[in-house]
Amino acid sequence: MKRHSPKILTFTAGKKFSYQNMEDEIASYTLKGWEIVSMTHMQGLQPYYTVLLQYEISEEEYQKSLEKTA
């Protein structure tokens, strides 16, 4: 059985925001094996980006995570 771990990244425009930093952060996750499921862009007073990622977990990794939480 395949199991997936989700992760949500959000980016909002501001003084520290840059598209290059956003792309670099998303790329750092994809290089680690995370897959991009979706990306949304909402425009209001400031742009707002949401990226949904998922990582496929092996059965062994899943069992280890259960042991840690127990």
ZASE-783917 format. One record per atom (N, C-alpha, C, CB): residue in three letters; atom name; y, x, z. Coordinates in steps of 0.1 Angstrom, whole numbers, padded with zeros to 4 digits. Last residue first. Glycine has a CB too. Example, Ala and Ser with C-alpha at 12.3 -4.5 7.8 and 13.67 -1.06 7.14 Angstrom:
<node code="SER" site="N" north="-0022" east="0128" up="0071"/>
<node code="SER" site="CA" north="-0011" east="0137" up="0071"/>
<node code="SER" site="C" north="0000" east="0129" up="0079"/>
<node code="SER" site="CB" north="-0006" east="0141" up="0057"/>
<node code="ALA" site="N" north="-0057" east="0132" up="0078"/>
<node code="ALA" site="CA" north="-0045" east="0123" up="0078"/>
<node code="ALA" site="C" north="-0033" east="0132" up="0078"/>
<node code="ALA" site="CB" north="-0045" east="0113" up="0090"/>
This chain:
<node code="ALA" site="N" north="0067" east="0040" up="0192"/>
<node code="ALA" site="CA" north="0059" east="0034" up="0202"/>
<node code="ALA" site="C" north="0061" east="0041" up="0216"/>
<node code="ALA" site="CB" north="0045" east="0034" up="0198"/>
<node code="THR" site="N" north="0081" east="0056" up="0174"/>
<node code="THR" site="CA" north="0088" east="0044" up="0180"/>
<node code="THR" site="C" north="0080" east="0037" up="0191"/>
<node code="THR" site="CB" north="0091" east="0034" up="0169"/>
<node code="LYS" site="N" north="0062" east="0075" up="0167"/>
<node code="LYS" site="CA" north="0075" east="0079" up="0173"/>
<node code="LYS" site="C" north="0082" east="0067" up="0180"/>
<node code="LYS" site="CB" north="0084" east="0085" up="0163"/>
<node code="GLU" site="N" north="0043" east="0060" up="0155"/>
<node code="GLU" site="CA" north="0039" east="0067" up="0167"/>
<node code="GLU" site="C" north="0052" east="0071" up="0174"/>
<node code="GLU" site="CB" north="0031" east="0079" up="0164"/>
<node code="LEU" site="N" north="0056" east="0051" up="0132"/>
<node code="LEU" site="CA" north="0052" east="0041" up="0142"/>
<node code="LEU" site="C" north="0049" east="0048" up="0155"/>
<node code="LEU" site="CB" north="0039" east="0034" up="0137"/>
<node code="SER" site="N" north="0059" east="0075" up="0119"/>
<node code="SER" site="CA" north="0071" east="0068" up="0123"/>
<node code="SER" site="C" north="0068" east="0058" up="0133"/>
<node code="SER" site="CB" north="0079" east="0062" up="0111"/>
<node code="LYS" site="N" north="0033" east="0081" up="0113"/>
<node code="LYS" site="CA" north="0040" east="0090" up="0122"/>
<node code="LYS" site="C" north="0053" east="0083" up="0127"/>
<node code="LYS" site="CB" north="0044" east="0103" up="0115"/>
<node code="GLN" site="N" north="0027" east="0061" up="0095"/>
<node code="GLN" site="CA" north="0020" east="0061" up="0108"/>
<node code="GLN" site="C" north="0027" east="0070" up="0118"/>
<node code="GLN" site="CB" north="0005" east="0066" up="0106"/>
<node code="TYR" site="N" north="0044" east="0068" up="0074"/>
<node code="TYR" site="CA" north="0046" east="0055" up="0080"/>
<node code="TYR" site="C" north="0039" east="0055" up="0094"/>
<node code="TYR" site="CB" north="0040" east="0044" up="0072"/>
<node code="GLU" site="N" north="0033" east="0092" up="0066"/>
<node code="GLU" site="CA" north="0047" east="0092" up="0071"/>
<node code="GLU" site="C" north="0049" east="0079" up="0079"/>
<node code="GLU" site="CB" north="0057" east="0094" up="0060"/>
<node code="GLU" site="N" north="0008" east="0082" up="0057"/>
<node code="GLU" site="CA" north="0009" east="0092" up="0068"/>
<node code="GLU" site="C" north="0022" east="0092" up="0074"/>
<node code="GLU" site="CB" north="0005" east="0106" up="0063"/>
<node code="GLU" site="N" north="0015" east="0067" up="0035"/>
<node code="GLU" site="CA" north="0009" east="0060" up="0047"/>
<node code="GLU" site="C" north="0010" east="0069" up="0059"/>
<node code="GLU" site="CB" north="-0006" east="0057" up="0043"/>
<node code="SER" site="N" north="0048" east="0076" up="0023"/>
<node code="SER" site="CA" north="0034" east="0076" up="0023"/>
<node code="SER" site="C" north="0028" east="0070" up="0035"/>
<node code="SER" site="CB" north="0029" east="0091" up="0022"/>
<node code="ILE" site="N" north="0076" east="0058" up="0011"/>
<node code="ILE" site="CA" north="0070" east="0065" up="0023"/>
<node code="ILE" site="C" north="0054" east="0064" up="0021"/>
<node code="ILE" site="CB" north="0074" east="0058" up="0036"/>
<node code="GLU" site="N" north="0102" east="0060" up="-0011"/>
<node code="GLU" site="CA" north="0088" east="0056" up="-0009"/>
<node code="GLU" site="C" north="0082" east="0064" up="0001"/>
<node code="GLU" site="CB" north="0080" east="0057" up="-0023"/>
<node code="TYR" site="N" north="0134" east="0048" up="-0004"/>
<node code="TYR" site="CA" north="0125" east="0060" up="-0005"/>
<node code="TYR" site="C" north="0111" east="0055" up="-0002"/>
<node code="TYR" site="CB" north="0130" east="0070" up="0006"/>
<node code="GLN" site="N" north="0163" east="0034" up="-0019"/>
<node code="GLN" site="CA" north="0150" east="0032" up="-0013"/>
<node code="GLN" site="C" north="0142" east="0045" up="-0014"/>
<node code="GLN" site="CB" north="0142" east="0020" up="-0018"/>
<node code="LEU" site="N" north="0197" east="0022" up="-0017"/>
<node code="LEU" site="CA" north="0187" east="0033" up="-0020"/>
<node code="LEU" site="C" north="0174" east="0029" up="-0014"/>
<node code="LEU" site="CB" north="0192" east="0047" up="-0016"/>
<node code="LEU" site="N" north="0226" east="0007" up="-0028"/>
<node code="LEU" site="CA" north="0213" east="0005" up="-0021"/>
<node code="LEU" site="C" north="0203" east="0015" up="-0026"/>
<node code="LEU" site="CB" north="0208" east="-0010" up="-0023"/>
<node code="VAL" site="N" north="0260" east="0011" up="-0024"/>
<node code="VAL" site="CA" north="0248" east="0016" up="-0031"/>
<node code="VAL" site="C" north="0236" east="0014" up="-0022"/>
<node code="VAL" site="CB" north="0250" east="0031" up="-0034"/>
<node code="THR" site="N" north="0291" east="-0003" up="-0029"/>
<node code="THR" site="CA" north="0279" east="-0003" up="-0021"/>
<node code="THR" site="C" north="0267" east="0001" up="-0029"/>
<node code="THR" site="CB" north="0277" east="-0018" up="-0015"/>
<node code="TYR" site="N" north="0326" east="0002" up="-0028"/>
<node code="TYR" site="CA" north="0313" east="0004" up="-0035"/>
<node code="TYR" site="C" north="0302" east="0004" up="-0025"/>
<node code="TYR" site="CB" north="0314" east="0018" up="-0042"/>
<node code="TYR" site="N" north="0357" east="-0011" up="-0034"/>
<node code="TYR" site="CA" north="0347" east="-0010" up="-0024"/>
<node code="TYR" site="C" north="0334" east="-0009" up="-0031"/>
<node code="TYR" site="CB" north="0347" east="-0022" up="-0014"/>
<node code="PRO" site="N" north="0393" east="-0006" up="-0039"/>
<node code="PRO" site="CA" north="0379" east="-0007" up="-0044"/>
<node code="PRO" site="C" north="0369" east="-0004" up="-0033"/>
<node code="PRO" site="CB" north="0377" east="0003" up="-0056"/>
<node code="GLN" site="N" north="0416" east="-0028" up="-0023"/>
<node code="GLN" site="CA" north="0411" east="-0014" up="-0025"/>
<node code="GLN" site="C" north="0397" east="-0016" up="-0031"/>
<node code="GLN" site="CB" north="0411" east="-0006" up="-0012"/>
<node code="LEU" site="N" north="0421" east="-0054" up="-0027"/>
<node code="LEU" site="CA" north="0433" east="-0045" up="-0025"/>
<node code="LEU" site="C" north="0429" east="-0031" up="-0027"/>
<node code="LEU" site="CB" north="0439" east="-0047" up="-0011"/>
<node code="GLY" site="N" north="0394" east="-0055" up="-0047"/>
<node code="GLY" site="CA" north="0403" east="-0063" up="-0040"/>
<node code="GLY" site="C" north="0416" east="-0055" up="-0039"/>
<node code="GLY" site="CB" north="0398" east="-0068" up="-0025"/>
<node code="GLN" site="N" north="0364" east="-0053" up="-0063"/>
<node code="GLN" site="CA" north="0378" east="-0049" up="-0064"/>
<node code="GLN" site="C" north="0386" east="-0059" up="-0056"/>
<node code="GLN" site="CB" north="0382" east="-0048" up="-0079"/>
<node code="MET" site="N" north="0333" east="-0039" up="-0058"/>
<node code="MET" site="CA" north="0341" east="-0050" up="-0056"/>
<node code="MET" site="C" north="0356" east="-0046" up="-0056"/>
<node code="MET" site="CB" north="0338" east="-0058" up="-0043"/>
<node code="HIS" site="N" north="0303" east="-0029" up="-0072"/>
<node code="HIS" site="CA" north="0317" east="-0025" up="-0071"/>
<node code="HIS" site="C" north="0325" east="-0038" up="-0069"/>
<node code="HIS" site="CB" north="0322" east="-0017" up="-0083"/>
<node code="THR" site="N" north="0270" east="-0018" up="-0064"/>
<node code="THR" site="CA" north="0280" east="-0029" up="-0066"/>
<node code="THR" site="C" north="0294" east="-0023" up="-0064"/>
<node code="THR" site="CB" north="0277" east="-0041" up="-0057"/>
<node code="MET" site="N" north="0239" east="-0008" up="-0073"/>
<node code="MET" site="CA" north="0252" east="-0003" up="-0070"/>
<node code="MET" site="C" north="0262" east="-0014" up="-0073"/>
<node code="MET" site="CB" north="0256" east="0010" up="-0077"/>
<node code="SER" site="N" north="0204" east="-0005" up="-0065"/>
<node code="SER" site="CA" north="0215" east="-0012" up="-0071"/>
<node code="SER" site="C" north="0228" east="-0005" up="-0066"/>
<node code="SER" site="CB" north="0215" east="-0027" up="-0067"/>
<node code="VAL" site="N" north="0185" east="0015" up="-0061"/>
<node code="VAL" site="CA" north="0181" east="0002" up="-0065"/>
<node code="VAL" site="C" north="0192" east="-0006" up="-0071"/>
<node code="VAL" site="CB" north="0175" east="-0005" up="-0052"/>
<node code="ILE" site="N" north="0179" east="0049" up="-0066"/>
<node code="ILE" site="CA" north="0190" east="0039" up="-0066"/>
<node code="ILE" site="C" north="0184" east="0025" up="-0070"/>
<node code="ILE" site="CB" north="0202" east="0043" up="-0075"/>
<node code="GLU" site="N" north="0156" east="0066" up="-0045"/>
<node code="GLU" site="CA" north="0159" east="0059" up="-0058"/>
<node code="GLU" site="C" north="0170" east="0049" up="-0056"/>
<node code="GLU" site="CB" north="0146" east="0052" up="-0063"/>
<node code="TRP" site="N" north="0152" east="0099" up="-0031"/>
<node code="TRP" site="CA" north="0156" east="0085" up="-0030"/>
<node code="TRP" site="C" north="0159" east="0079" up="-0044"/>
<node code="TRP" site="CB" north="0169" east="0084" up="-0021"/>
<node code="GLY" site="N" north="0147" east="0126" up="-0034"/>
<node code="GLY" site="CA" north="0136" east="0116" up="-0037"/>
<node code="GLY" site="C" north="0140" east="0102" up="-0035"/>
<node code="GLY" site="CB" north="0125" east="0119" up="-0029"/>
<node code="LYS" site="N" north="0167" east="0143" up="-0031"/>
<node code="LYS" site="CA" north="0157" east="0143" up="-0020"/>
<node code="LYS" site="C" north="0146" east="0133" up="-0023"/>
<node code="LYS" site="CB" north="0164" east="0140" up="-0007"/>
<node code="LEU" site="N" north="0183" east="0137" up="-0052"/>
<node code="LEU" site="CA" north="0176" east="0150" up="-0053"/>
<node code="LEU" site="C" north="0166" east="0151" up="-0042"/>
<node code="LEU" site="CB" north="0186" east="0161" up="-0052"/>
<node code="THR" site="N" north="0195" east="0114" up="-0043"/>
<node code="THR" site="CA" north="0185" east="0113" up="-0054"/>
<node code="THR" site="C" north="0177" east="0126" up="-0055"/>
<node code="THR" site="CB" north="0192" east="0109" up="-0067"/>
<node code="TYR" site="N" north="0212" east="0124" up="-0023"/>
<node code="TYR" site="CA" north="0201" east="0115" up="-0019"/>
<node code="TYR" site="C" north="0190" east="0115" up="-0030"/>
<node code="TYR" site="CB" north="0205" east="0101" up="-0016"/>
<node code="SER" site="N" north="0230" east="0138" up="-0038"/>
<node code="SER" site="CA" north="0223" east="0145" up="-0028"/>
<node code="SER" site="C" north="0211" east="0137" up="-0023"/>
<node code="SER" site="CB" north="0232" east="0148" up="-0016"/>
<node code="ALA" site="N" north="0242" east="0118" up="-0054"/>
<node code="ALA" site="CA" north="0233" east="0128" up="-0060"/>
<node code="ALA" site="C" north="0224" east="0135" up="-0050"/>
<node code="ALA" site="CB" north="0241" east="0137" up="-0069"/>
<node code="ILE" site="N" north="0258" east="0106" up="-0035"/>
<node code="ILE" site="CA" north="0247" east="0098" up="-0041"/>
<node code="ILE" site="C" north="0237" east="0108" up="-0047"/>
<node code="ILE" site="CB" north="0252" east="0088" up="-0051"/>
<node code="GLU" site="N" north="0276" east="0127" up="-0031"/>
<node code="GLU" site="CA" north="0268" east="0122" up="-0020"/>
<node code="GLU" site="C" north="0256" east="0114" up="-0025"/>
<node code="GLU" site="CB" north="0276" east="0113" up="-0010"/>
<node code="ASP" site="N" north="0287" east="0130" up="-0056"/>
<node code="ASP" site="CA" north="0280" east="0141" up="-0050"/>
<node code="ASP" site="C" north="0271" east="0136" up="-0039"/>
<node code="ASP" site="CB" north="0290" east="0152" up="-0044"/>
<node code="GLU" site="N" north="0300" east="0106" up="-0060"/>
<node code="GLU" site="CA" north="0289" east="0109" up="-0069"/>
<node code="GLU" site="C" north="0281" east="0121" up="-0063"/>
<node code="GLU" site="CB" north="0294" east="0114" up="-0082"/>
<node code="MET" site="N" north="0319" east="0108" up="-0039"/>
<node code="MET" site="CA" north="0310" east="0097" up="-0039"/>
<node code="MET" site="C" north="0298" east="0101" up="-0048"/>
<node code="MET" site="CB" north="0316" east="0084" up="-0044"/>
<node code="ASN" site="N" north="0333" east="0130" up="-0048"/>
<node code="ASN" site="CA" north="0326" east="0131" up="-0035"/>
<node code="ASN" site="C" north="0316" east="0120" up="-0034"/>
<node code="ASN" site="CB" north="0336" east="0129" up="-0023"/>
<node code="GLN" site="N" north="0344" east="0120" up="-0072"/>
<node code="GLN" site="CA" north="0335" east="0132" up="-0072"/>
<node code="GLN" site="C" north="0327" east="0133" up="-0059"/>
<node code="GLN" site="CB" north="0343" east="0144" up="-0075"/>
<node code="TYR" site="N" north="0361" east="0100" up="-0064"/>
<node code="TYR" site="CA" north="0349" east="0096" up="-0071"/>
<node code="TYR" site="C" north="0339" east="0108" up="-0072"/>
<node code="TYR" site="CB" north="0352" east="0092" up="-0086"/>
<node code="SER" site="N" north="0373" east="0101" up="-0031"/>
<node code="SER" site="CA" north="0373" east="0106" up="-0045"/>
<node code="SER" site="C" north="0360" east="0103" up="-0051"/>
<node code="SER" site="CB" north="0376" east="0122" up="-0045"/>
<node code="PHE" site="N" north="0392" east="0094" up="-0002"/>
<node code="PHE" site="CA" north="0382" east="0090" up="-0012"/>
<node code="PHE" site="C" north="0384" east="0097" up="-0025"/>
<node code="PHE" site="CB" north="0382" east="0075" up="-0014"/>
<node code="LYS" site="N" north="0411" east="0099" up="0017"/>
<node code="LYS" site="CA" north="0401" east="0109" up="0016"/>
<node code="LYS" site="C" north="0390" east="0105" up="0005"/>
<node code="LYS" site="CB" north="0394" east="0110" up="0029"/>
<node code="LYS" site="N" north="0428" east="0076" up="0014"/>
<node code="LYS" site="CA" north="0433" east="0089" up="0012"/>
<node code="LYS" site="C" north="0423" east="0100" up="0009"/>
<node code="LYS" site="CB" north="0442" east="0093" up="0023"/>
<node code="GLY" site="N" north="0406" east="0053" up="-0002"/>
<node code="GLY" site="CA" north="0415" east="0056" up="0008"/>
<node code="GLY" site="C" north="0421" east="0070" up="0005"/>
<node code="GLY" site="CB" north="0409" east="0056" up="0022"/>
<node code="ALA" site="N" north="0380" east="0030" up="-0009"/>
<node code="ALA" site="CA" north="0391" east="0038" up="-0014"/>
<node code="ALA" site="C" north="0400" east="0041" up="-0002"/>
<node code="ALA" site="CB" north="0398" east="0032" up="-0026"/>
<node code="THR" site="N" north="0347" east="0033" up="0005"/>
<node code="THR" site="CA" north="0360" east="0025" up="0003"/>
<node code="THR" site="C" north="0371" east="0035" up="-0001"/>
<node code="THR" site="CB" north="0364" east="0017" up="0016"/>
<node code="PHE" site="N" north="0313" east="0030" up="0003"/>
<node code="PHE" site="CA" north="0324" east="0039" up="0000"/>
<node code="PHE" site="C" north="0336" east="0030" up="-0002"/>
<node code="PHE" site="CB" north="0322" east="0048" up="-0013"/>
<node code="THR" site="N" north="0281" east="0030" up="0018"/>
<node code="THR" site="CA" north="0293" east="0023" up="0014"/>
<node code="THR" site="C" north="0304" east="0033" up="0012"/>
<node code="THR" site="CB" north="0297" east="0012" up="0024"/>
<node code="LEU" site="N" north="0246" east="0028" up="0014"/>
<node code="LEU" site="CA" north="0258" east="0037" up="0015"/>
<node code="LEU" site="C" north="0270" east="0028" up="0011"/>
<node code="LEU" site="CB" north="0257" east="0049" up="0006"/>
<node code="ILE" site="N" north="0216" east="0020" up="0029"/>
<node code="ILE" site="CA" north="0228" east="0015" up="0023"/>
<node code="ILE" site="C" north="0240" east="0024" up="0025"/>
<node code="ILE" site="CB" north="0231" east="0001" up="0028"/>
<node code="LYS" site="N" north="0181" east="0023" up="0025"/>
<node code="LYS" site="CA" north="0194" east="0029" up="0030"/>
<node code="LYS" site="C" north="0205" east="0024" up="0022"/>
<node code="LYS" site="CB" north="0193" east="0045" up="0029"/>
<node code="PRO" site="N" north="0147" east="0016" up="0033"/>
<node code="PRO" site="CA" north="0159" east="0013" up="0027"/>
<node code="PRO" site="C" north="0171" east="0021" up="0033"/>
<node code="PRO" site="CB" north="0163" east="-0002" up="0028"/>
<node code="SER" site="N" north="0115" east="0028" up="0025"/>
<node code="SER" site="CA" north="0126" east="0028" up="0035"/>
<node code="SER" site="C" north="0139" east="0026" up="0028"/>
<node code="SER" site="CB" north="0125" east="0042" up="0043"/>
<node code="HIS" site="N" north="0085" east="0013" up="0016"/>
<node code="HIS" site="CA" north="0098" east="0018" up="0012"/>
<node code="HIS" site="C" north="0107" east="0018" up="0024"/>
<node code="HIS" site="CB" north="0104" east="0011" up="0000"/>
<node code="ARG" site="N" north="0050" east="0017" up="0008"/>
<node code="ARG" site="CA" north="0061" east="0012" up="0017"/>
<node code="ARG" site="C" north="0074" east="0019" up="0014"/>
<node code="ARG" site="CB" north="0057" east="0016" up="0032"/>
<node code="LYS" site="N" north="0022" east="0006" up="-0009"/>
<node code="LYS" site="CA" north="0034" east="0013" up="-0009"/>
<node code="LYS" site="C" north="0044" east="0008" up="0001"/>
<node code="LYS" site="CB" north="0040" east="0013" up="-0024"/>
<node code="MET" site="N" north="-0012" east="0008" up="0000"/>
<node code="MET" site="CA" north="0000" east="0000" up="0000"/>
<node code="MET" site="C" north="0012" east="0009" up="0000"/>
<node code="MET" site="CB" north="0000" east="-0010" up="0012"/>
